Amino acid sequence: MKFLIQEPQENRNFSLVYRPRDYSFDIEPLDGSGDTSIMVNDLQLEIDHEGKIMYVWGLCPLIKYEETDEFPLKYQTGSLVAVLDGPPVPGISYRLNEDHRWPIYINKKKGWVCIGDPEIKDKQLVEFAPNCVATITSQELTAVWLHPEKLPDLKN
């Protein structure tokens, strides 16, 4: 699946939160306007009818992870669009990483969670939703960086 970075379409006014009790990310207030999603592990990247990623939500246990000093310091703000084979089918999730789960990295000092490859050097970084940054290399998604309002107490 390919991803395109486009000019930002609109301002999104929500907060990214992590719910430790549910082991999941969510947004407040809940938007609910998506048609379908792209899954990375069990995290949902909610997309609209044109394939534009609007926000993230879903299961992401922060139990098994590695610590990192990396975090997305400089990134552009824009729209991130998934190029699908056809129009998105409402209610369907398209799994991006079918063959293996992406690792989770956490920068505890800065409060960032990375699902995927934490290396950011020589990659495009785009904030597609508030506190949600994608790492793109040759139109491929290599990581999703999330900066919730507060990280849970982490033991590792």
Secondary structure, 3 states (H helix, E strand, C coil): CEEEEECCCCCCCCEEEEECCCCEEEEECCCCCCCEEEEECCEEEEECCCCEEEEEEEECCCCCCEECCCCCCCCEECEEEEECCCCCCCCCEEECCCCCCCCEEEECCCCEEEEECCCCCCCEEEEEECCEEEEEECCEEEEEEECCCCCCCCCC
